Amino acid sequence: MGAFKPLLRFGARSVVASCVENLLGGGAHGVVAVVGHRAEEVRAELSRYDARVSVAVNEDGGSEMGVSIARGVEALSGGTRAVLLALADQPAVPPSVVREVVGAWRGGAALVVPTHGGRGGHPVLVDLRFRSELLALPTGRGLRALFDEHRAEVLRLPVDSPYIVRDMDTWDEYAALHAEVFGRPPEASAPGGG
């Protein structure tokens, strides 16, 4: 993208703060943000959330997502019974989706994948009886391996929000998402003056 996604503005907040607000607003009891590159800047951005948000560091910036998942799981408090795995570049996922996913777990689902238009998205929920598997996700397959291995326990939960399948890998995707959600382009311009 040419810009540091977590700290881009998304409306009145940063992208990462928007993600945190949506998770907390949807009923998450706490958030562990796994960071690597520019960790101290993200930590400073999230410092206003006191004990509800903690930061775990993945020192290997070139690693697969499974390593970041393991760092996050390691940082969870001992009483945690399930984990939502959310992406920091999906700031438009509404709290209502988080509530639906958590509600499905409370209803007995061990692995929950929200879907929209038949496509799976995030945040996914994993009951922590799968903790050891989350700590050792296989290289190359990551979280998909866990869900494939326990296919019979996966609930694919249709939700109304298309934002569960929308992320921001390019500046144009970021600008389009911002305009769709807020009715205006982002205040910053594309890297390189675009």
Buried (B, 14 or more C-beta within 10 A) or exposed (E): BEBBBBBBBBBEBBBBBBBBBBBBEBBBEBBBBBBBEBBEBBBEBBEEBEEBBBBBBBEEEEBBBBBBBBBBBEBBEEEBEBBBBBBBBBBBBBBBBBBBBBBBBEEEBBBBBBBBEEEBBBBBBBBBEBBEBBEEBBEEBBBEBBBEBBEEBBBBBEBEBBBBBBBBEEBEBBBBBBEEBEEEEBEEEBEEEE
